[in-house]
Amino acid sequence: MKQEIPYKIYLEENEMPRQWYNVRADMKKKPAPILNPATLKPITVEELSAIFCEELAKQELDDTTPYFEIPEEIRSFYRMYRPSPLTRAYCLEEKLQTPAHIYYKFEGNNTSGSHKLNSAIAQAYYAKNQGLKGVTTETGAGQWGTALSMACAYLDLDCQVYMVKCSYEQKPFRREVMRTYGAHVTPSPSINTEVGRKINAEFPGTSGSLGCAISEAVEAAVSQKGYRYVLGSVLSQVLLHQSIIGLETKAALDKYGIKADMIIGCAGGGSNLGGLISPFAGQMLRGEANYDIIAVEPASCPSLTRGVYAYDFCDTGKVCPLAKMYTLGSGFIPSANHAGGLRYHGMSSVVSELYDQGLLTARSVEQTKVFEAAQLFAKVEGILPAPESSHAIKAAIDEALKCKETGEEKNIVFGLTGTGYFDMVAYQKFNDGVMQDYIPTDEDLKTAISKLPKVD
């Protein structure tokens, strides 16, 4: 007899994963290697360790080990907020009058308000183990900076955050949470670094981007003894840590005999999307199952849907290694939309390769449509979602309405990556009817893409 499905599916503490899953191990065609920008040769662990912690550099370049043990110290930290619930959106289903079953994996039940803490504590742990004094990083909407500041405070590490300028101004309370945890927060591009001064000179009055902030954080790390750079998205090591989201999601579904038909995640740099879909994509790669996986990105920064698959710099200042990814060009500065965590010019190499192989599809949506979906979700499900997460909500609603038309009872799973309680300026603009949509023209994209590095 099939078990009755509860409103929230919780895993027991002993059911929390003990290993992270590396989807690259199951990929017959691996993501292209990261290149040293000076030599255009595949970068080595030794070279990467000049920027990242040594253990993280090893994880970044390992595409054959399927599982990595989660250190007990990290699992102990995870127990403060994990396992996170998989929730059946019964109220949303009723509101939409859809036969679809909608589930969301909620990652906002911690003080940082998002999934970012899953990797922040891991990266801070490896920095502490290496005997470092502190770490530098960038942050878009502020969720990664908040998570890292929490992790560093927990482990007594110095934390320096370069926050994208438009988010620094739009989200002052997120900034103050970071400062409360002891982080030093600087709006980017700043005048504190050489690359920041250069970007300000080239783009006067710029609102910044994640690519700009990455450049500054890397420069800050390599110019201070005892510091390394850490990143909250894009990198393969981050997707590895975030795989705990997908592993828990799959375990919760399996617990009640539920087979997902569709898995949806918002897409900026790829951390939450890659983490959510990894075990499901692994099944597809091994020929064990099939799913419709959808990446949802902002129309203002459409790297998958309108970008090119090519080698590019991971940062605007061109100080980072080159990665093959779907990109709009490292010089592309997105409009100051309110989903700050999705304002990145490229996409994770892992997600890019899975997309190129046809294991997932992508769509872009305008931010006014995103906030309409966010408002509906908040009204019926009682959670005010982050603008980033609301991209996935929009697609889930669209797919549920298609099921209403066809009568299909699909199981739709999406990632609710965080809460939007620090995004009230954005909600205010939406409620006041002054929020605008910006979609870059083909000429805008052509200009940045034409400046991609020449790699044979």
C-alpha positions as CSV (number, residue, x, y, z in Angstrom):
1,M,0.0,0.0,0.0
2,K,1.4,3.4,-1.0
3,Q,2.3,5.7,1.9
4,E,0.3,8.9,2.4
5,I,2.5,11.8,1.4
6,P,2.9,14.4,4.2
7,Y,3.0,18.1,3.7
8,K,6.8,18.1,4.6
9,I,9.1,15.2,4.0
10,Y,11.8,15.2,6.6
11,L,14.8,12.9,6.7
12,E,16.2,11.7,10.0
13,E,19.6,13.0,11.1
14,N,21.1,9.6,10.4
15,E,19.7,9.8,6.8
16,M,21.7,12.9,6.0
17,P,24.3,12.1,3.4
18,R,27.8,11.2,4.6
19,Q,29.4,11.9,1.2
20,W,29.2,14.5,-1.5
21,Y,28.5,13.3,-5.0
22,N,30.8,14.3,-8.0
23,V,28.6,14.1,-11.1
24,R,31.7,14.5,-13.3
25,A,32.8,11.0,-12.5
26,D,29.8,9.6,-14.4
27,M,30.2,11.9,-17.4
28,K,31.8,10.1,-20.3
29,K,32.6,13.5,-21.9
30,K,34.1,15.5,-19.1
31,P,33.9,19.3,-18.8
32,A,36.9,20.9,-20.6
33,P,39.9,21.5,-18.4
34,I,40.5,24.9,-16.7
35,L,43.4,26.7,-18.4
36,N,46.2,28.7,-16.9
37,P,45.7,32.2,-18.6
38,A,49.4,32.7,-19.0
39,T,50.2,29.4,-20.7
40,L,46.8,28.3,-22.0
41,K,47.6,24.9,-20.7
42,P,45.5,22.9,-18.2
43,I,46.0,24.3,-14.8
44,T,47.6,22.1,-12.1
45,V,46.8,21.6,-8.5
46,E,50.0,23.4,-7.5
47,E,49.1,26.4,-9.7
48,L,45.5,26.5,-8.5
49,S,46.7,26.3,-4.9
50,A,48.1,29.7,-5.2
51,I,44.6,31.0,-5.3
52,F,42.5,28.3,-3.5
53,C,43.1,26.1,-0.5
54,E,45.0,23.1,-1.5
55,E,42.3,20.5,-0.7
56,L,39.7,22.6,-2.6
57,A,42.1,22.8,-5.6
58,K,42.3,19.0,-5.6
59,Q,38.5,18.8,-5.5
60,E,38.2,21.3,-8.3
61,L,40.3,19.2,-10.7
62,D,39.1,15.8,-9.7
63,D,36.7,14.5,-12.4
64,T,37.0,10.8,-11.6
65,T,36.3,10.3,-7.9
66,P,32.5,9.8,-7.6
67,Y,32.1,10.4,-3.9
68,F,34.0,12.5,-1.3
69,E,33.6,11.9,2.4
70,I,32.1,14.8,4.3
71,P,34.4,15.5,7.3
72,E,32.6,15.0,10.6
73,E,33.3,18.6,11.6
74,I,31.3,19.8,8.6
75,R,28.5,17.3,9.2
76,S,28.3,18.5,12.8
77,F,27.8,22.0,11.5
78,Y,25.2,20.8,8.9
79,R,23.2,19.3,11.8
80,M,22.2,22.8,12.8
81,Y,19.9,23.1,9.8
82,R,20.1,19.9,7.8
83,P,18.5,17.7,6.6
84,S,16.3,20.4,5.0
85,P,12.6,19.7,4.2
86,L,11.2,18.7,0.9
87,T,7.7,20.3,0.9
88,R,4.6,19.4,-1.0
89,A,3.1,22.7,-2.3
90,Y,-0.5,21.6,-1.7
91,C,-1.8,25.2,-1.4
92,L,-0.1,26.2,-4.7
93,E,-1.5,23.1,-6.4
94,E,-5.0,24.1,-5.2
95,K,-4.6,27.7,-6.3
96,L,-3.6,26.6,-9.8
97,Q,-6.2,23.9,-10.0
98,T,-3.5,21.6,-11.5
99,P,-3.3,17.8,-11.4
100,A,0.5,18.2,-11.1
101,H,2.2,17.4,-7.7
102,I,4.6,20.2,-6.9
103,Y,7.5,19.8,-4.4
104,Y,10.1,22.3,-3.4
105,K,13.4,21.7,-1.6
106,F,13.6,24.5,0.9
107,E,17.2,25.7,1.7
108,G,16.3,29.0,3.5
109,N,15.9,27.5,7.0
110,N,19.2,28.9,8.3
111,T,20.3,32.4,9.3
112,S,22.1,33.0,6.0
113,G,18.7,32.4,4.4
114,S,20.0,30.2,1.5
115,H,21.8,27.1,0.3
116,K,25.1,28.9,0.2
117,L,26.0,27.8,3.8
118,N,26.5,24.2,2.5
119,S,29.7,25.2,0.7
120,A,30.7,28.1,2.9
121,I,31.3,25.9,5.9
122,A,33.2,23.4,3.7
123,Q,35.5,26.0,2.2
124,A,36.1,27.7,5.6
125,Y,36.9,24.4,7.1
126,Y,39.6,23.6,4.6
127,A,41.0,27.1,5.0
128,K,41.2,26.6,8.7
129,N,42.8,23.2,8.3
130,Q,45.4,24.7,6.1
131,G,46.3,27.1,8.9
132,L,45.3,30.2,7.0
133,K,44.5,33.6,8.6
134,G,41.5,34.4,6.4
135,V,39.7,34.3,3.1
136,T,38.4,36.8,0.5
137,T,35.3,36.4,-1.7
138,E,32.7,38.3,-3.7
139,T,29.0,38.3,-3.3
140,G,26.1,39.3,-5.5
141,A,22.8,39.5,-3.6
142,G,24.7,39.0,-0.4
143,Q,23.6,35.4,0.5
144,W,27.0,33.9,-0.2
145,G,28.8,36.7,1.7
146,T,26.4,36.2,4.6
147,A,26.9,32.4,4.6
148,L,30.7,32.8,4.4
149,S,30.8,35.4,7.2
150,M,28.8,32.9,9.4
151,A,31.2,30.1,8.6
152,C,34.3,32.2,9.2
153,A,32.9,33.5,12.5
154,Y,32.3,29.9,13.6
155,L,35.9,28.9,12.8
156,D,37.5,32.2,13.8
157,L,38.7,33.2,10.3
158,D,39.0,36.7,8.9
159,C,36.5,37.3,6.1
160,Q,36.8,40.0,3.4
161,V,33.8,40.4,1.1
162,Y,33.6,42.4,-2.1
163,M,29.9,43.0,-2.7
164,V,28.5,44.0,-6.1
165,K,27.8,47.7,-5.8
166,C,24.1,47.7,-6.9
167,S,23.4,45.0,-4.3
168,Y,25.5,46.8,-1.7
169,E,23.1,49.8,-2.2
170,Q,19.9,47.8,-2.7
171,K,20.4,45.4,0.2
172,P,21.9,47.3,3.2
173,F,20.6,44.9,5.8
174,R,22.2,41.9,4.1
175,R,25.4,43.9,4.3
176,E,24.9,44.6,8.0
177,V,24.3,40.9,8.7
178,M,27.8,40.2,7.3
179,R,29.3,42.9,9.4
180,T,27.6,41.6,12.4
181,Y,29.4,38.3,11.9
182,G,32.7,40.2,11.6
183,A,33.2,40.4,7.9
184,H,34.7,43.4,6.1
185,V,32.4,44.4,3.3
186,T,33.5,46.6,0.4
187,P,31.3,47.7,-2.6
188,S,32.7,46.5,-5.9
189,P,34.2,47.8,-8.1
190,S,36.1,49.7,-5.4
191,I,39.2,51.9,-5.5
192,N,41.0,49.6,-3.1
193,T,42.4,47.3,-5.7
194,E,44.2,47.8,-9.0
195,V,41.6,45.9,-10.9
196,G,38.8,47.8,-9.2
197,R,40.3,51.1,-10.2
198,K,40.8,49.9,-13.8
199,I,37.1,48.8,-14.1
200,N,35.9,52.1,-12.7
201,A,37.9,53.9,-15.2
202,E,36.7,51.8,-18.1
203,F,33.0,51.8,-16.9
204,P,32.4,55.1,-15.1
205,G,29.4,54.9,-12.7
206,T,29.1,51.1,-13.2
207,S,26.8,49.2,-10.8
208,G,29.3,46.3,-10.9
209,S,28.9,42.6,-11.5
210,L,29.9,39.3,-10.0
211,G,32.8,39.2,-12.6
212,C,34.1,42.5,-11.3
213,A,33.8,41.5,-7.6
214,I,35.6,38.2,-8.3
215,S,38.6,40.0,-9.8
216,E,38.9,42.2,-6.7
217,A,38.6,39.4,-4.3
218,V,41.2,37.3,-6.1
219,E,43.6,40.3,-6.1
220,A,43.0,40.8,-2.4
221,A,43.7,37.2,-1.7
222,V,47.0,36.9,-3.6
223,S,48.3,40.2,-2.2
224,Q,47.9,39.2,1.5
225,K,50.0,36.5,3.2
226,G,47.9,33.7,4.8
227,Y,44.8,34.3,2.7
228,R,43.1,32.4,-0.1
229,Y,40.1,33.1,-2.3
230,V,36.8,31.2,-2.0
231,L,33.8,31.3,-4.3
232,G,30.2,30.6,-3.8
233,S,29.2,29.4,-7.2
234,V,30.4,28.4,-10.7
235,L,33.3,26.2,-9.5
236,S,33.1,22.4,-9.6
237,Q,34.1,22.2,-6.0
238,V,31.0,24.2,-5.1
239,L,28.7,22.0,-7.1
240,L,30.3,19.1,-5.2
241,H,29.4,20.5,-1.8
242,Q,26.0,21.6,-3.0
243,S,25.2,18.0,-4.1
244,I,23.9,17.5,-0.6
245,I,20.8,19.3,-1.8
246,G,20.1,16.8,-4.6
247,L,21.1,13.8,-2.5
248,E,18.6,14.7,0.2
249,T,15.9,15.5,-2.3
250,K,16.3,12.1,-4.0
251,A,16.4,10.3,-0.6
252,A,13.2,12.1,0.5
253,L,11.4,11.2,-2.8
254,D,12.6,7.6,-2.6
255,K,11.3,7.4,1.0
256,Y,7.8,7.8,-0.2
257,G,8.1,6.1,-3.6
258,I,7.9,9.3,-5.6
259,K,9.5,9.5,-9.1
260,A,10.2,13.1,-10.2
261,D,9.2,13.9,-13.8
262,M,10.6,17.4,-13.8
263,I,13.4,19.1,-11.8
264,I,13.7,22.9,-12.0
265,G,16.3,25.3,-10.6
266,C,17.3,28.9,-11.1
267,A,20.6,29.4,-12.9
268,G,23.2,32.1,-12.3
269,G,26.6,30.6,-11.8
270,G,25.2,27.1,-11.3
271,S,25.7,26.2,-7.6
272,N,22.2,25.5,-6.5
273,L,21.1,24.1,-9.9
274,G,24.1,21.9,-10.1
275,G,23.7,20.7,-6.6
276,L,20.0,19.9,-7.0
277,I,20.3,18.1,-10.2
278,S,23.6,16.2,-9.7
279,P,22.3,12.8,-8.5
280,F,19.4,12.9,-11.0
281,A,21.8,13.8,-13.9
282,G,24.0,11.0,-12.6
283,Q,21.2,8.5,-13.1
284,M,20.6,9.8,-16.6
285,L,24.3,9.5,-17.4
286,R,24.3,5.9,-16.2
287,G,21.1,5.1,-18.1
288,E,19.1,4.4,-14.9
289,A,16.3,7.0,-15.3
290,N,15.2,10.0,-17.3
291,Y,14.1,13.4,-16.1
292,D,13.2,16.8,-17.6
293,I,15.7,19.2,-16.1
294,I,15.1,22.9,-16.6
295,A,17.5,25.7,-15.8
296,V,15.8,29.1,-15.4
297,E,17.8,32.3,-15.8
298,P,17.1,36.0,-16.0
299,A,16.3,37.5,-19.4
300,S,18.8,40.3,-18.5
301,C,21.7,37.9,-18.1
302,P,20.9,34.9,-20.4
303,S,24.2,33.0,-20.5
304,L,22.7,29.6,-21.4
305,T,19.9,30.7,-23.7
306,R,21.8,33.4,-25.6
307,G,25.5,32.9,-24.8
308,V,28.2,30.9,-26.6
309,Y,30.0,27.8,-25.4
310,A,33.6,28.8,-25.4
311,Y,36.6,29.4,-23.2
312,D,36.4,32.7,-21.2
313,F,37.7,34.4,-18.2
314,C,35.8,33.7,-15.0
315,D,36.1,37.4,-14.0
316,T,35.9,40.8,-15.6
317,G,39.4,41.8,-14.6
318,K,40.8,38.8,-16.4
319,V,43.0,37.6,-13.5
320,C,41.3,34.2,-13.0
321,P,41.8,31.0,-15.0
322,L,40.0,30.3,-18.2
323,A,37.0,28.0,-18.2
324,K,35.0,26.6,-21.1
325,M,31.4,27.5,-20.4
326,Y,28.3,29.1,-21.8
327,T,29.2,32.8,-21.5
328,L,28.1,36.3,-22.6
329,G,31.7,37.5,-22.4
330,S,33.6,38.5,-19.2
331,G,33.2,42.1,-20.2
332,F,29.4,41.9,-20.2
333,I,27.9,44.0,-17.3
334,P,24.3,42.9,-16.7
335,S,21.6,45.5,-15.9
336,A,21.0,46.1,-12.2
337,N,18.2,43.6,-11.8
338,H,17.1,42.5,-8.4
339,A,18.2,38.9,-8.6
340,G,21.8,39.8,-7.8
341,G,22.9,36.2,-7.3
342,L,22.1,35.5,-11.0
343,R,24.1,38.5,-12.4
344,Y,27.1,36.4,-13.7
345,H,28.3,36.4,-17.3
346,G,29.0,32.7,-17.5
347,M,27.8,29.3,-16.2
348,S,29.4,26.4,-14.4
349,S,31.6,24.2,-16.6
350,V,29.7,21.2,-15.3
351,V,26.3,22.6,-16.0
352,S,27.4,24.0,-19.3
353,E,28.6,20.5,-20.4
354,L,25.5,18.8,-19.2
355,Y,23.5,21.4,-21.2
356,D,25.6,21.0,-24.2
357,Q,25.0,17.2,-24.1
358,G,21.3,17.8,-24.0
359,L,20.7,16.5,-20.4
360,L,18.9,19.8,-19.5
361,T,17.0,22.6,-21.2
362,A,17.1,26.3,-20.4
363,R,14.7,29.3,-20.5
364,S,15.0,32.9,-19.5
365,V,12.3,35.0,-17.9
366,E,11.8,38.8,-17.3
367,Q,12.0,40.0,-13.7
368,T,8.4,41.4,-13.5
369,K,7.1,37.9,-14.4
370,V,9.4,36.5,-11.8
371,F,8.0,38.8,-9.1
372,E,4.4,38.0,-10.1
373,A,5.2,34.3,-9.4
374,A,7.0,35.2,-6.2
375,Q,4.0,37.1,-4.9
376,L,1.6,34.3,-5.7
377,F,3.8,31.8,-4.0
378,A,4.2,34.0,-0.9
379,K,0.4,34.4,-0.7
380,V,-0.4,30.7,-0.8
381,E,2.7,28.9,0.6
382,G,3.6,31.4,3.3
383,I,7.3,31.9,2.4
384,L,8.6,35.1,0.8
385,P,11.1,33.7,-1.7
386,A,14.3,35.2,-2.9
387,P,14.2,36.8,-6.3
388,E,16.7,34.2,-7.5
389,S,14.6,31.3,-6.3
390,S,11.5,32.9,-7.8
391,H,12.8,32.1,-11.3
392,A,12.4,28.4,-10.5
393,I,8.9,29.2,-9.0
394,K,7.9,30.9,-12.2
395,A,8.9,27.9,-14.4
396,A,7.2,25.4,-11.9
397,I,4.0,27.4,-12.1
398,D,4.1,27.5,-15.9
399,E,4.7,23.7,-16.1
400,A,1.9,23.0,-13.6
401,L,-0.5,25.1,-15.7
402,K,0.5,23.1,-18.8
403,C,-0.5,20.0,-16.8
404,K,-3.8,21.6,-16.1
405,E,-4.4,21.9,-19.8
406,T,-3.3,18.3,-20.6
407,G,-4.6,16.6,-17.5
408,E,-1.1,15.1,-16.8
409,E,-0.2,14.3,-13.1
410,K,3.4,15.1,-13.3
411,N,5.7,15.3,-10.2
412,I,7.4,18.7,-10.4
413,V,10.4,19.4,-8.1
414,F,12.0,22.7,-7.8
415,G,14.7,24.3,-5.6
416,L,13.6,27.0,-3.3
417,T,17.1,28.2,-2.6
418,G,16.5,31.0,-0.1
419,T,14.2,33.6,1.4
420,G,13.7,37.2,0.2
421,Y,13.3,39.0,3.5
422,F,16.4,41.2,2.7
423,D,15.0,42.0,-0.8
424,M,12.3,44.3,0.2
425,V,13.5,47.2,-2.0
426,A,12.9,44.9,-4.9
427,Y,9.5,43.9,-3.7
428,Q,8.7,47.6,-3.0
429,K,9.5,48.5,-6.6
430,F,7.4,45.6,-7.9
431,N,4.4,46.6,-5.6
432,D,4.8,50.3,-6.6
433,G,4.6,49.3,-10.3
434,V,8.0,50.9,-11.1
435,M,10.0,47.7,-11.7
436,Q,11.3,47.5,-15.3
437,D,12.5,44.6,-17.5
438,Y,15.7,44.9,-19.4
439,I,16.7,42.5,-22.1
440,P,20.0,43.0,-23.8
441,T,20.0,43.5,-27.5
442,D,21.8,41.2,-29.9
443,E,24.3,44.1,-30.4
444,D,24.9,44.3,-26.6
445,L,25.8,40.6,-26.5
446,K,27.8,40.7,-29.7
447,T,30.1,43.4,-28.3
448,A,31.1,41.4,-25.3
449,I,31.2,38.0,-27.0
450,S,33.5,39.4,-29.7
451,K,36.2,40.0,-27.1
452,L,36.4,36.4,-25.9
453,P,40.0,35.1,-25.6
454,K,41.4,33.2,-28.5
455,V,42.0,29.6,-27.4
456,D,42.8,26.9,-29.9
